[in-house]
Amino acid sequence: MTTARDLTSPAEDLVPPGLDPLVKRLFVGIAFSSLGSGLTMPFLYVYLAEVRGISTSTVGLLFAWMGLLGFIGSPIGGTLIDRFGPRPVMLVGLTTEAAGVASLAFVDGTLHAFAVASFITLGTVGLYPASTAMLTRLVPEGSRQKVYGFQFMLLNAGLGVGGVVSAMVIHVSDPSSFERLYFLDALSYVAYIAVVLSLPRGTGAAPTSLPGVDDEVGPAGWGVVLRDRTLLRVTALSILVITFGYAQFEAGFAAYAVGVAEVPARTLGWAFGANTAAIVLGQLVTLRLIKGRRRTSMLALCAVIWSVSWAVIATSDAVDGWVAVMLVVVGLGIFGLGETLWAPLAPAIVNDLAAEELRGRYNALQGMTWTVAMIIGPALSGLLIGNGLERLWVVCTVGGTAVAALLFLDLRRHLTRTQDGLEPEVVLAA
């Protein structure tokens, strides 16, 4: 039975009690960087296409190129995490991100844009899996799902605030308004670097002695990871849903909203703000909703929500004025509700599959699903929307996420009950 306390204090269930102070410190860095990213992320397509004059299809190929480089570099990032620990990999990634984002302010053509994008992508291939591996090792297994959710909520709160602020100050006719935002974004990464430097050496590293690891041979490599068929199924399904979900978030959504529905570019900032509001408010609810339920069922629900979101956004082309703006904003808000399901569940499944000495590689492979999707998704949206095939783009996004929902339901037969989130695994002492 639900009590009054249950209804009035959902935030208490979001952050586990007794959280490691190092995790709290890491969250401070995440907050800084997400706020900076929020200033620029909603407008990268607009900046490159509308301000710097790069064609829509070329911008789509640029995002795809970044995905290809990320795919090539991710295995190296995962290996470096397992060998040296997540802290040094994060420092390299954050330094690269700071320098690269600042360099975006000086982009003046296609080749320059590709060079900066390549530098950023190759330097940050290990950043996300390193931060995930660090969090996983600093948090007890039973609390990881909540921490992943809190991290995502904090990340998106910063993105949303930054997006709303930038929407009020940018002007497509004034390149300097964009340049200032990229400099501020770079400074936010400098703050994150300071936080990571304050963490003790070895924070988040794997234990020096792990059962089942032959000291003479060393830790198992990528061969073991790639023989995990369940992980490969999770990876393939993640690629499908991210390709037609997240990978359309920047390039496809922005190109459709501005180029097809013809809503003002400033609308994108408000749409990302609505997306963030849905995440910040919805995460408190979904973390309670998913507790004790099958992760595969909840991920299927996530894919259905994304399918509905793209359908709502697609209808903005059939109306004009404020109605079109409302549909774009509401559609991206709906998308955010699905994100609150994806954020805590997807990494929880992967890390429940991972052996401790391979955690960096497992998270890197999960990160590679994003890079593969970012090869296919932006290229697809750029080519379709750039060539007047926006209706086919709608079919791909709505239909692709709907198919993913069905496949998530089938995934459950390949997971144990524990991996599917139903019950804790009982470990017996030798």
N, C-alpha and C positions, 0 to 999 in steps of 0.2 A: 504494500500500500504506500502511495506517495504522500509524504508529510509536507507540512508547510515549510519546514526547513529545507526539504529537497527542492522546493519550488523557488525559494528566495535566495539560495546561495549556490547557484551552479558554478560560479567561478572557483569555489573551494575544491571542486572536483577536477579542475583543469590542471593545476600544478601540484604534483605529488609533494607531501610534507617531507621536510628534512632534505630538500634538494641540495646537492653538493654546491658549495659557494663558487667553485670554478665554473659550474654550469651557468649560474646566475651571471657571472662575469662575462661568459661567452655570449649570453643573451644581450648584454649591453652592446657588444660589438655588432651583433646581428641587427640590433635596432638602428644603430648609426648607418650601417651600409644599406639597409632596406629603405631608410628615409631618403638617402641620396639616390638610390636606384629609382625610387618613385618619381623623382624630379625629371628623369629622362626616359625611362622604359616605355611609357605609353606613346612617346613621340619619335622613336627612332625611325620608323617608317616615314613619318611626315618630314622629319629633318632631312633624311637622305633624298627622298623623292621630291618634296615640295620646296625645300630650302636649297639643297645642293644640286637639284636638277638631274638626279639619277633616275632612269626610267623604272616603272613599276616592276617589270619583269626582271630587270637587273637587280633590283633590291631583293626580290624573292630569291634569285640565284645567290646573292650575297649571304643571305641567311642560311641557304642550303650549303654553301661553301664552309661556313662556320660549323655547321653540323658535321660535315665530312671530316674536317680537321679534328673536331672533338672526338669523333669515332676512332680516328687513327691514334690519337694521343691518349685516350682513356685507359687502355691497358697499361701504359707506362705509368700513368698517375696511380692506378691501383697497386702496381708493384712497388712503387716508391713509398706509398702509405704503409704497406705491410713491412717494408724493410726499414724505413727510418721513422715511422710514426706519423700521425696526422699533423702535428704542430708545424714542422718545417715545410711541409707541403702547402699548408694553409698560408704561411708567410710568403712563400714564392708566388702563390696564386693571387693574394691580396695586393702585393706590390705591383704585379703585372696589371691587375685590374685598375689600380689607381693611375698608373702611367698611361694605360691604353684609353681609359675613359677621358682623361684630359686631352689626349691626342685627337679624339673625335671632334673636338671643337675646331680643329684646324683642317678637317677634311675638305678638299676642294675639287674632288673628281672621283671617278670610278676606281682607278688604280690605287689611289690613296686610301679610299674606303676599304678596299680589299686588303691592303697591307695592314692597316690598323686592326681590322677585324681578325686577321690571321694571328697577329701578335697577341691580342687579347685571348683568343680561343686556345692557342697552344700553351700559353702561360697559366691558364686557369683550369686545365683539364682535371686536375686532382682536387680542386677546391671544394666542390660540393660533397664528393664521397669522403674527403678527409674530415670535414665538419660533421658529417653523419656518423662516421666511425668514432670520432672523439666523443660525441654525445652518447652513442650507444655504450661505450665503455665506462662512461662516468655515471650512468644511470642504471639502477637495478632493472632486471628484465621485466618485472611486472609493471613498471612505471614508464617504459619506453614509449608506448603508444600515446600516452598523455603528453609526454615531453615533445614528441614529434609534432603533435597537434598544437601545442603552445608555441613552439618554434615557428610553425607556419603562420599562426595567428599574428605573432609579433612581426614577422616578416611582412605580411600583407598590410598590417596597420601602418607600417612605415611607408610601404608602396602607395597606399591610398592617400595618406596625408601629403606625401610628396607630389602625387599626381594632381591633387586638387590645387595645391599651391602653384605648380607649374602651369596648370590650365589658365590661371588668372594672369600670368605674366608673359607668356610666350606670344609672339606675333610672327606669322609665316613671312611677312615682309621685312622682318628685322632679324637677320641671322645672329646678331650679338645676343639676343634674348635667349637663344638656344645655347650659345657658347658659354654664357655665364652658368647655365644649369649644369653643363658637363664639368666645369671646374668645381662646382659645389659637390657634385657626385664624387669626383676624385678625392676631395677632402674627407668625405664620409668613409672612404676606404682607408685613408690614413689613420682615422680614429680607430677603425677595426684592427688595423695592424698593431697599434699601441696596446689594445686589449690582449691580442694573442701573444705579444711579446711579454706581457705581464704574467702569463701563465707559466708555471714551472716547467723546466725542460722535461720532456718525456710524458707530458700530460696527454692522456688518451692513447698511449702506446700499448701494444699487446703485452701480456705478461711474458717475462723472459723465459719461463719454463711452462710448456703446454703439454698436456697428456696427448699421446698419439703422434707426437712429432719426433722424428728421428733426428737427433742432433748432428749425426754425421752427414745425413743427406740434406738437412735443412728443411724449412717449411715447404709444404706442397705448393705447386705452382698453378698456372692457368689451366693445365691439363685436367686437374681435378675439378676445377670450376666448370669447365666446358662439358664435363661428363655428367654433371648434375642435370638430369632431364627435367626435373620439376622447375629448377631455376630457369632453364631455357624456355619452358612454356610460359612462365611468368614474364620473362623478358619479351618474348614475341607478342604476347597479349598487351603488354605495356606499350610496345612500339605502336601497335594498332590504335589504341585509344588515345595516346599522346599525339600521334600524327594528325588525327582528325579532331583532337581536343586542344591541348595546350599549344601545339605547334602552329595553330591558326590564331593564337592569342594576339601576337604582335602584328605579323605580316598580313594574314588573311583577314582578320577582323578589321584592322585599320584600313586596308585597301577597299574592303567592301563598304564599310561605313562612310568613308570619305569619298571614294571614287564612284561607287554605285548608288548608294542611298543618298549621297550628296549632303550629308550632315556636316556642320562646321567642324573644323579640326579640333577646336576647343572642347567639343562634345566628348572626345576621347578621354580627356582628363576626368570629366564627371562620370563617364562610364566606368573607368577604373576605380573611381571613388565608390561607386555603388557596388562594384565587385568586392572591394575591400570591406565595406560595411557589412555585406552579406557574410564574409568570412569571419570577421571579428565577432559579430553577433551570433552567427550560426555555429561557430566552432564550439562554443559553450554547450550547445544543445547536442551536436552530433557526437561529441566525445562520450556523452551519456547514452546516446542512442546506440552506438556500436558496441558498447560494453556487453560481453556475453553473447553477441550475435556473430554469425559467420562473416568473416572478412570478405569472402567471395560474393556473398549476397549484397553487402554494403557497397562493394566496388561495382557490382552490376547496377545498383541504384545510382551510383555516381555517373556511370556512362549514360544512363537514361536521362538524368538531369542535364548533362551536357548536350544530348541530342535535342532536348526541348529548348535549351538555350539558343542553339544555332537556328532552330526553326523560328524563334521569336525575332532574332536579329535579322533573319532573311526577309521577314515581312516588312522591314523598314523601307525596302525598295518600292513597296506598293502604295506607300502613303507619302505625304509631304509635311514640311514644317515641323512643328513641335511634336506631332505624333510620331514621326520618324525618329526624332531625337529621343523620345521617351522609350520607344521600342529598343533602340540601341543600348540605352542606359539600363533598362530593366533586363534585357537579354543578358548583358554581361554580369548583372547582379545575380541572376539565376545560375549562371556558370559558376559563380563563387560558392554557391551552396554545394555543388558537386566537389569542388576543391577541398572543402572541409572534410569530406569523406576520404578523398584520395591521400591527402597529406599524412595522416597518422597510420593508414592501413598499408599502403604500398611498401614503405620502408620497413614496417614491422614484419611483413611476410618475408622479405628478402633477408633481414637480419636473423629471423628465426631459422632460416635455411642454412645460414653461414656458419662454418667452423670458425673458431676465434682467430686462428692464425691466418685465415683467408678473408677476414672481414673487409679489408681494404679492397681486395679484388672483387668480392661480391657486390659491394657498394659501387665500385667503378663500373661493373657490368650493368647494374641498374641505372647508373648515370649515362651509360652508352645508349640506353633506350631513348633518352632525350636527344642525344646527338643524332641518332639514326632518324628519329622522327623529325628533327629539325633539318635534315637533308631533304626528306620527302615532302613534309608539310608546306614549308614556305615556297619551295620550288613549284609545287602543285598549285598553290594559291596564286603565286605570281603569274604563272603561265595561263591559268584558267581566267582569272579576273583581268589580267593584262590583255587578253585576247578576246574579251567580250563573252566569255563562257561562265558568267557568274552563276547561272542557274545550275550548271553542272557542279560548280563548287559547293553550292548549297546541298545538292544530293549527296556529295561525298562526305561533307561534315555531319549532316543529320543521319545519313545511313551508316557511315562508318562507326560512329559512336553507338548506334543502336545495335549493330552486329557485335561490337565489343561487349555489350551488356549480356548477350546470350552466351558468349564464350566465357565470361567470368563465372557464370553459373556452372558451366561444365568443368571449370578448373578445380572445383571443390573435391572431385574424386581423386585428384592427384596430391592432395595435401592431407597431412594428419589433422586430427581434431585440434591439436594445440596450434599448429601452423595456421589453421583457419580461424583461430581466435575463440574456440569454444571452451577449452578447459586448460589449466596449467599442467605442464608435464611433471610427473612425479619422478624425482631422481633418488635412487636408493644408494645408500653408502655401501662401499665395498666391504 
